[in-house]
Amino acid sequence: MKQKKNIIFHPHALRKMRERDLSTQKVREILKGPQSIVQGKWGRKIAQKIYGEYLIRVVFEEQENHILVVTAYPAKPEKYLEE
């Protein structure tokens, strides 16, 4: 993402990230340099990047002054990436 917007984490996102052992630093890194960004539900976007055997997906809403992280989770790359 090119914009220098503040990244804000929804409390739900922080709770889920703790459960999934994903750091805010890693999520910020993915938002700043994703391999791809795809459309999500309800106008949200999903930044994604492969780390090891997992695809980390960060669901976010882009607001005028900030980016709101809704959740983040690891997934199997073959489930979401097109060959």
Secondary structure, DSSP 8 states (H G I E B T S, - for coil): --S--EEEE-HHHHHHHHHTT--HHHHHHHHHS-SEEEE-GGG-EEEEEEETTEEEEEEEEE-SSEEEEEEEEEE-HHHH---
